Amino acid sequence: MSREAYLKELAGYLKKLPKDEYQKAMEYFEEYFAEAGPGQEAEAIQSLGTPREAADGILGEITLRRIRSADATKGQRFSTLKIVLITLAAVPTTLIGSVLLLVAAVTVFLLLLTAILVLLAFTIAGIASAAVGIWMLTFAPASGIAMLGVGLILTGVILLLSWFFTYVIKGIYKPAAIAAEKLIHRGGHTA
């Protein structure tokens, strides 16, 4: 990458800064390259890192300076908020995507665990009700039939919930898998 290409890409990352901050930052990098000399551009670029990394460093420094400034006026506070938001926007999207992917995975796991526990509870209740109903048929036929009915209703609920949870988990899994695949195939590149 040449000096001009580096500065052009860097300018793109810093263009949302207030005009005076932008000019100071660009002057700093132009002076840095001037001091390095024409034959040392590659070494200068290597020591600065990528334009994105250099911009992130500048945005972080400006943000810290503004936050530490105790005599910030109302206009500077708004400008500081703007710079903080720009800095947050400069965070690589792969980091954000990774966090979102982790949250989605934990959510799916908890949903699956909840589904299993609900189905287990209804299964136990259904089996117990049916067993008690069969046992009660011998001495209280009306109550036995009622308990057997409760057992059959719970069996129907188990079947419906099994179908519902399977449908929901498939509905969550497919978009999550597509998002994960896009994140992985992007290879860590930032937006």
C-alpha positions in Angstrom: 0.0 0.0 0.0 1.3 3.4 -0.9 1.4 6.5 1.3 -1.4 8.1 -0.7 -3.6 5.0 -0.6 -3.0 4.7 3.2 -3.9 8.4 3.8 -7.0 8.2 1.6 -8.3 5.1 3.4 -7.5 6.7 6.8 -9.3 9.9 5.8 -12.4 7.8 5.0 -12.4 6.4 8.5 -11.8 9.8 10.1 -14.1 12.0 8.0 -16.9 12.0 10.6 -14.7 13.8 13.1 -15.2 17.5 13.7 -13.2 19.5 11.1 -10.5 20.7 13.5 -9.9 17.2 14.9 -9.9 15.7 11.4 -7.3 18.2 10.2 -5.1 17.7 13.2 -5.2 13.9 12.8 -4.5 14.0 9.0 -1.6 16.5 9.6 -0.1 14.2 12.2 -0.1 11.3 9.7 1.2 13.4 6.8 4.1 14.6 9.0 4.8 11.1 10.2 5.2 10.0 6.5 7.3 13.1 5.7 9.6 12.4 8.6 10.0 8.7 7.6 10.9 9.7 4.1 10.0 8.3 0.7 12.1 5.2 1.0 10.7 4.3 4.4 6.9 4.4 3.6 6.5 0.6 4.0 8.2 0.7 7.4 6.1 3.6 8.5 2.9 1.9 7.4 3.9 -1.3 9.2 4.6 0.6 12.4 1.2 2.5 12.2 -0.8 -0.7 11.4 -3.7 -0.7 9.1 -5.6 2.5 8.4 -8.5 1.1 10.4 -6.3 0.4 13.4 -4.7 3.9 13.2 -8.2 5.5 13.0 -9.4 3.5 15.9 -6.3 4.7 17.9 -7.0 8.3 17.0 -10.7 8.0 17.8 -9.9 6.4 21.2 -7.4 9.1 22.1 -9.8 11.9 21.2 -12.6 10.2 23.2 -10.4 9.8 26.3 -9.1 13.4 26.0 -12.7 14.7 25.8 -14.0 12.6 28.6 -11.1 13.6 30.9 -11.6 17.3 30.1 -13.4 18.7 33.2 -14.2 22.1 31.6 -16.2 20.7 28.7 -18.8 23.0 27.4 -22.2 21.9 26.2 -21.1 22.0 22.6 -18.0 19.9 23.4 -20.2 17.4 25.2 -22.3 16.8 22.1 -19.1 16.5 20.0 -17.7 14.1 22.6 -20.8 12.0 22.4 -20.5 12.0 18.6 -16.9 10.8 18.8 -17.8 8.1 21.3 -20.5 6.8 18.9 -18.1 6.9 16.0 -15.6 5.0 18.1 -18.2 2.4 19.0 -19.1 2.1 15.3 -15.4 1.5 14.5 -15.4 -1.7 16.5 -15.0 -4.5 14.1 -18.3 -6.1 13.1 -16.9 -9.5 13.6 -16.6 -8.8 17.3 -20.2 -7.7 17.5 -21.2 -10.7 15.3 -19.4 -13.1 17.6 -21.1 -11.7 20.7 -24.5 -11.9 18.9 -23.7 -15.4 17.8 -22.8 -16.4 21.4 -26.0 -14.9 22.7 -28.1 -16.7 20.0 -26.4 -20.0 20.9 -27.1 -19.6 24.6 -30.7 -18.6 23.9 -31.2 -21.7 21.7 -29.6 -23.9 24.3 -31.9 -22.5 27.1 -34.9 -22.8 24.8 -34.1 -26.5 24.2 -33.5 -27.1 27.9 -36.8 -25.5 28.8 -38.6 -27.5 26.1 -37.1 -30.8 27.5 -38.1 -29.9 31.0 -41.7 -29.0 30.1 -42.1 -32.1 28.1 -40.6 -34.2 30.9 -43.0 -32.6 33.4 -46.1 -33.2 31.2 -44.9 -36.8 30.5 -44.6 -37.6 34.2 -48.0 -36.0 34.9 -49.6 -37.8 32.1 -48.3 -41.2 33.0 -49.1 -40.7 36.7 -52.7 -39.6 35.9 -53.3 -42.5 33.6 -51.8 -45.0 36.1 -54.0 -43.5 38.9 -57.0 -43.6 36.6 -56.5 -47.3 35.8 -56.0 -48.1 39.5 -59.1 -46.1 40.5 -61.3 -47.9 38.0 -61.5 -50.8 40.4 -63.2 -49.0 43.3 -64.4 -45.6 41.9 -65.1 -46.0 38.2 -66.2 -42.3 37.7 -63.1 -40.9 39.3 -60.9 -43.5 37.4 -62.4 -42.5 34.1 -61.8 -38.8 34.9 -58.2 -39.4 35.9 -57.6 -41.6 32.8 -59.1 -38.7 30.7 -56.6 -36.3 32.3 -53.8 -38.7 31.4 -55.0 -38.8 27.8 -55.3 -35.0 27.6 -51.8 -34.6 29.0 -50.6 -37.1 26.4 -52.1 -35.0 23.7 -50.5 -31.9 25.2 -47.2 -33.6 25.1 -47.6 -34.5 21.4 -48.6 -30.9 20.6 -45.7 -29.4 22.6 -43.2 -31.8 21.0 -44.3 -30.6 17.6 -44.3 -26.9 18.6 -40.9 -27.0 20.2 -39.5 -28.9 17.2 -40.9 -26.3 14.9 -39.6 -23.4 16.9 -36.1 -24.8 17.3 -35.9 -25.5 13.6 -37.1 -22.0 12.9 -34.3 -20.6 15.1 -31.6 -23.0 14.0 -31.8 -22.3 10.3 -31.4 -18.5 10.5 -28.7 -18.8 13.2 -26.8 -21.3 11.0 -27.0 -19.0 8.0 -25.7 -16.0 10.1 -22.9 -18.1 11.6 -21.9 -19.3 8.1 -21.8 -15.7 6.8 -19.7 -14.6 9.8 -17.3 -17.4 9.3 -17.0 -17.0 5.5 -16.3 -13.3 5.9 -13.0 -14.4 7.4 -12.8 -11.7 10.1 -13.0 -8.8 7.7 -14.7 -5.7 9.1 -17.5 -3.9 7.3 
